Amino acid sequence: MSRSLPIPPPRRGRGSRLEIPRSRLRGGVRGREALRSPLRPLAVLALLLVAAAPAARADAPRVLRVSAIPDESPTELLRKFRPLGAYLEKALGMPVRFQPVTDYPAAVEALAGGHLDLVWYGGFTFVQARRRTGNAIPLVQRAEDAAFHSLFITAAGSPIRSLRDLKGKTFAFGSVSSTSGSLMPRYYLLKAGVNPERDLAHVAYSGAHDVTARWVESGKVQAGALNESVWRELVDEKKIDPAKVRVFYTTPPFHDYNWTVRGDLDPALVRKIEAAFLALDPKDPRDRALLDLQRASRFIETRPENYREIEEAAESAGLLKRR
């Protein structure tokens, strides 16, 4: 395919007026008379409009920019995304690029600033993104995310049996902005009459669910909270020894993770992204492998109303201002 060369923009003189090069005005009286003819001004105007228009960039293909909250290590997030990214490229017919972010707030700001198109959020970060942008759209969630849980863990030989037993103990949340690693654990601690800052001996933030589990296993803290999906993966892959660490409390269910798009993204593209996720078939071995990497049985539709409980929990815990 041939590539059209961009027409250089007209030169500008002082101020904002367009300056026609002197070479176009040469030719004496005859040239000036030609400019006065009824056709020549239209031709000049057409030339100027074409020159002022931005040139098409055939060498800059459109790219879907995707990211995820860093609730696990960067290498683990990228490992899980690569097959999904390849699948989306084929389904959407466009390049897909993963852009890691440094922390949870950065994932919210990047979407709000138009630097990302599709982001894997936890329930709380979605609520923050929705408030920040006013129009962020939650598209799909794993079936498991419609009834998600946080787990409280401690050493196997620990005397801790209930949330109230945590008083006077050292404790680790995940990231401050994590739904299942911070917000909901804090919410249920408060409901049990345990104020983390007042009643716990020390509160730490590990930054990621897998790190929280390792801190408890190593004895760095006496207990911690993380999401059930990561816990199961750590146990299944023998990265945590259940003979050394045990679950002592499971929260009631809540909506959690989802894939969210910018509210001003092309609606046709939004529909294609949603359809691509919903088309993943657990009965297809190739799709099953991809779903397993995402720790999903399948993807289902979701909507903003599903996260009202998360918003209320954040307000009651003092992490969001009440509307």
C-alpha positions in Angstrom: 0.0 0.0 0.0 1.5 3.4 -1.0 1.9 6.0 1.7 0.7 9.5 1.0 3.2 12.3 2.0 1.8 14.9 4.4 1.4 18.4 2.9 3.5 20.9 4.8 1.4 23.5 6.7 1.4 27.0 5.4 3.8 29.5 7.0 2.4 31.9 9.5 3.5 35.5 9.8 3.2 37.6 13.0 -0.1 37.2 14.7 -2.6 34.5 13.7 -2.9 35.3 9.9 -1.8 32.8 7.4 1.1 34.1 5.2 1.1 33.2 1.6 4.7 32.7 0.4 6.0 35.6 -1.8 6.8 33.1 -4.6 3.1 32.6 -5.1 2.6 36.4 -5.6 5.3 36.9 -8.2 4.5 37.6 -11.8 3.8 41.4 -11.8 0.5 42.8 -12.8 -0.6 39.7 -14.6 -0.1 37.6 -11.5 -2.0 40.1 -9.3 -4.9 40.1 -11.8 -5.0 36.4 -11.7 -5.4 36.4 -8.0 -8.3 38.8 -8.4 -10.2 36.4 -10.7 -13.3 34.6 -9.2 -11.7 31.2 -9.4 -8.2 31.8 -8.1 -9.2 32.8 -4.5 -11.3 29.5 -4.1 -8.3 27.5 -5.3 -6.0 29.2 -2.8 -8.5 28.7 0.0 -8.8 25.0 -0.9 -5.0 24.6 -0.8 -4.7 26.3 2.5 -7.5 24.2 4.1 -5.8 21.0 2.9 -2.4 22.1 4.1 -3.8 23.0 7.5 -5.5 19.6 8.0 -3.5 17.1 10.1 -1.9 14.4 7.9 -3.0 10.8 8.3 -0.5 8.6 10.2 -0.5 5.3 8.4 2.4 4.2 10.5 0.6 4.7 13.9 -1.9 1.8 14.2 -4.6 2.2 16.9 -3.6 0.3 20.1 -5.8 -0.8 23.0 -3.9 0.2 26.1 -4.6 -2.2 29.0 -3.5 -2.4 32.6 -4.3 -3.9 36.0 -4.0 -2.9 39.6 -0.7 -4.3 41.0 -2.2 -6.7 43.5 0.5 -9.3 42.6 4.1 -9.0 41.4 4.6 -7.3 38.0 6.0 -10.5 36.5 3.0 -12.5 37.6 0.6 -9.9 36.2 2.4 -9.9 32.8 2.5 -13.8 32.7 -1.2 -13.9 33.1 -2.0 -11.1 30.7 0.1 -12.3 27.7 -2.3 -15.1 26.5 -5.3 -12.8 27.2 -3.7 -10.0 25.2 -3.1 -12.3 22.3 -6.7 -13.4 22.4 -8.0 -9.9 22.5 -5.8 -8.8 19.6 -7.4 -11.6 17.5 -10.9 -10.9 18.6 -10.7 -7.1 18.2 -8.5 -7.0 15.2 -6.2 -4.5 16.7 -2.9 -4.3 18.7 -3.2 -4.7 22.5 -0.5 -3.4 24.8 -0.1 -4.0 28.5 1.0 -0.9 30.4 1.9 -1.7 34.1 1.2 0.9 36.7 3.1 1.6 39.9 0.3 1.5 42.4 -3.5 1.4 42.7 -4.0 5.2 42.5 -2.0 5.3 39.3 -4.4 2.9 37.7 -7.3 5.2 38.5 -5.5 8.4 37.3 -4.3 6.8 34.1 -7.8 5.9 33.1 -9.1 9.3 34.1 -6.4 11.0 32.1 -7.1 9.0 29.0 -3.8 7.1 29.1 -5.5 3.7 29.5 -8.5 2.2 27.7 -9.2 -1.0 29.7 -8.2 -1.7 33.3 -8.6 -4.7 35.7 -9.9 -3.1 38.9 -10.9 -4.3 42.3 -14.3 -3.2 43.5 -12.9 -0.3 45.5 -10.6 1.0 42.7 -13.5 0.8 40.3 -15.6 2.9 42.7 -12.7 5.4 42.9 -12.4 5.4 39.1 -16.1 5.9 38.7 -16.1 8.9 41.1 -13.0 10.3 39.5 -14.2 10.1 35.9 -18.0 10.1 36.3 -18.4 7.7 33.4 -16.1 4.7 33.8 -17.9 1.6 32.7 -17.6 -1.8 34.4 -18.0 -4.3 31.6 -17.5 -7.9 32.8 -16.4 -9.7 35.9 -15.5 -13.3 36.6 -18.4 -15.3 37.8 -16.5 -15.7 41.1 -16.4 -11.9 41.6 -20.2 -11.8 42.0 -19.8 -13.4 45.4 -16.2 -12.8 46.4 -14.6 -13.1 49.9 -11.7 -11.9 51.9 -9.8 -14.4 54.1 -8.1 -13.7 57.4 -5.1 -15.9 58.0 -2.7 -16.7 60.8 0.0 -19.2 61.7 -1.3 -22.8 62.2 -0.3 -22.8 65.8 -1.7 -19.4 66.6 -4.3 -18.9 69.4 -6.2 -16.5 67.1 -9.7 -18.0 66.3 -11.9 -14.9 65.7 -11.6 -11.3 64.6 -11.8 -10.1 68.3 -8.8 -12.3 69.1 -6.8 -9.9 66.9 -6.7 -7.2 69.6 -3.2 -6.6 70.6 -1.7 -8.5 67.7 0.3 -7.4 64.7 -1.6 -7.4 61.4 -1.1 -6.9 57.7 -3.5 -5.6 55.1 -2.5 -5.6 51.4 -2.6 -2.3 49.5 -4.5 0.6 51.1 -6.8 0.7 48.0 -7.4 -3.0 47.8 -11.0 -4.1 48.1 -10.3 -7.7 49.4 -7.0 -6.9 51.0 -7.9 -3.8 52.9 -11.3 -2.2 52.5 -13.6 -5.2 53.3 -11.3 -6.7 56.0 -11.3 -3.3 57.7 -15.1 -3.0 57.3 -15.7 -6.4 59.0 -13.1 -5.7 61.7 -15.0 -2.5 62.6 -18.3 -4.4 62.6 -16.7 -6.9 65.0 -15.7 -4.1 67.3 -12.0 -4.0 66.4 -10.6 -0.7 65.4 -7.3 -1.4 63.6 -5.5 1.8 64.6 -6.6 1.6 68.2 -6.8 -2.1 69.0 -4.1 -3.8 67.0 -0.5 -3.7 68.2 0.8 -2.8 64.8 -0.8 -2.4 61.3 1.3 -2.9 58.2 0.4 -2.7 54.4 2.2 -5.3 52.3 1.1 -3.9 49.0 0.0 -7.3 47.5 -1.9 -10.4 48.6 0.9 -12.9 48.0 3.2 -10.7 50.1 0.7 -10.7 53.0 0.6 -14.5 53.0 4.4 -14.7 53.1 4.6 -12.2 55.9 2.2 -14.4 58.0 4.0 -17.6 57.1 7.4 -16.1 58.1 6.1 -14.7 61.3 6.7 -11.0 60.3 3.0 -10.4 61.4 0.7 -12.5 63.5 -2.2 -12.3 61.1 -3.3 -10.7 57.8 -6.1 -10.5 55.2 -6.1 -11.3 51.5 -8.4 -12.3 48.7 -9.6 -15.9 48.4 -8.6 -16.3 44.8 -4.9 -15.5 45.4 -4.9 -17.7 48.6 -6.2 -20.7 46.6 -3.6 -20.2 43.9 -0.8 -19.9 46.5 -1.9 -23.2 48.1 -2.4 -25.0 44.8 1.0 -24.0 43.5 2.6 -24.9 46.8 3.9 -21.3 47.3 2.3 -21.3 50.8 2.2 -24.3 53.1 -1.3 -24.8 54.7 0.4 -26.8 57.4 2.0 -23.5 58.5 -0.8 -21.0 57.7 -4.5 -21.4 58.2 -7.7 -19.4 57.5 -9.6 -18.4 60.6 -12.3 -16.1 59.2 -14.0 -15.7 55.9 -16.1 -12.5 55.2 -19.6 -12.5 53.8 -19.7 -12.3 49.9 -19.3 -9.0 48.0 -18.8 -7.9 44.4 -15.1 -7.4 43.6 -12.9 -7.4 40.5 -14.0 -6.3 37.0 -12.7 -5.1 33.6 -13.5 -1.4 33.3 -13.3 0.8 30.1 -13.1 4.5 29.7 -16.6 6.1 29.4 -15.6 7.9 26.2 -14.3 4.9 24.4 -15.8 4.1 21.0 -19.1 2.3 21.8 -18.6 -0.2 19.0 -15.2 -1.1 20.4 -16.7 -1.4 23.9 -19.3 -3.9 22.6 -16.5 -5.9 20.9 -14.4 -6.0 24.1 -17.4 -7.2 26.2 -18.4 -9.8 23.6 -14.8 -11.1 23.5 -14.8 -11.8 27.2 -18.3 -13.3 27.2 -17.3 -15.6 24.3 -14.7 -17.4 26.3 -16.0 -20.9 26.6 -14.9 -23.1 29.6 -15.7 -26.2 27.4 -13.1 -25.2 24.8 -9.6 -26.4 26.0 -7.9 -23.3 24.6 -10.4 -20.9 26.3 -10.2 -23.0 29.5 -6.5 -22.6 29.7 -6.9 -18.8 29.4 -9.7 -18.7 32.0 -7.6 -20.8 34.4 -4.8 -18.1 34.2 -7.4 -15.5 35.1 -8.7 -17.8 37.9 -12.1 -17.6 36.3 -14.7 -20.2 35.6 -16.2 -17.8 33.0 -16.9 -14.1 32.6 -20.3 -12.5 33.1 -21.7 -9.0 32.6 -21.6 -6.5 35.5 -22.9 -3.0 36.1 -22.2 0.0 38.4 -25.0 -0.8 40.8 -23.2 -4.0 41.9 -20.6 -1.9 43.6 -22.8 0.3 45.7 -22.1 -2.0 48.8 -18.4 -1.4 48.2 -18.9 2.3 48.1 -21.0 2.3 51.3 -18.3 0.2 53.0 -15.6 2.7 52.0 -17.7 5.6 53.3 -18.4 3.9 56.6 -14.7 3.1 57.0 -13.7 6.7 56.3 -11.9 5.9 53.1 -14.4 7.9 50.9 -16.4 11.0 51.6 -20.1 10.5 51.7 -22.0 11.9 48.8 
